[in-house]
Amino acid sequence: MTQAPESQQEIEAQDNFVEGKEPSELIFCLLLASAYLGLAKFCWVPLALTKNWKLLVNVEGFFVTVALVAILIGARPYTAPSSLQLSSRGIKYRGPYWIQRKTVNWSQVARVYLSPELILVLYRHKEGSKQVWPMPILSIYLADREQVVKSFLNYCPIQPIMLKSPALISWMVLFAILFVLVIWFFYLLTPS
């Protein structure tokens, strides 16, 4: 059995990141779904006695829909886990909410923005094209998300742009704007 030279093994090296599956999240989503299904069962008889079928369908439909969404969110990591492969050739990423894996070669990459929670890769579909497409990589879903940024720095041939959290004053300004918008929304809802 012949071994490949060390330089070729280094070229073929890659880092793999797979989504971590937390059973507690699935249990929490199932508990939430069972609570909403219990509410639907509890409200069924009183609503059926009122003979208001439109209200019955709306209330029961809401409870059942929320229960189904909770089950789907809890089961998603087991049915379609996200994964990321980084190598000297490029990026292969399968996101948490789409099942098709996306492959981007390093020669297609225009810019890379790195943060611990989100990585944004701007790439061109065809080399030499002026149009740039975004590929958001949600590293919060990956098991070793602390290592993802280090791996990007290791493999990325261009200099990535490092992002950091906003300063405390920025958070306070954003919170104040959100608070004013909520107050304004409730003011709009009050009867004149």
SULURDA-V655940 format. One record per pair of residues at least 24 apart in sequence whose C-alpha atoms are under 6 Angstrom apart, sorted by sequence separation. I is the first residue (numbers start at 1). J is the second residue. D is the distance in Angstrom with one decimal. If there is no record, write none. Layout:
i | j | d
I | J | D
I | J | D
This chain:
i | j | d
36 | 63 | 5.4
36 | 67 | 5.6
33 | 67 | 4.0
33 | 70 | 5.7
29 | 70 | 5.2
30 | 71 | 5.9
29 | 71 | 5.9
29 | 74 | 5.2
113 | 160 | 5.8
26 | 74 | 4.4
112 | 160 | 4.8
113 | 161 | 4.8
114 | 162 | 4.9
115 | 163 | 5.1
113 | 162 | 6.0
114 | 163 | 5.7
19 | 81 | 5.6
19 | 82 | 5.3
18 | 83 | 4.4
17 | 83 | 5.6
17 | 84 | 5.0
88 | 155 | 5.7
16 | 84 | 5.8
16 | 85 | 4.6
15 | 85 | 5.7
15 | 86 | 5.2
14 | 86 | 5.5
14 | 87 | 4.3
19 | 141 | 5.5
19 | 142 | 4.2
20 | 143 | 4.5
18 | 142 | 5.5
19 | 143 | 5.1
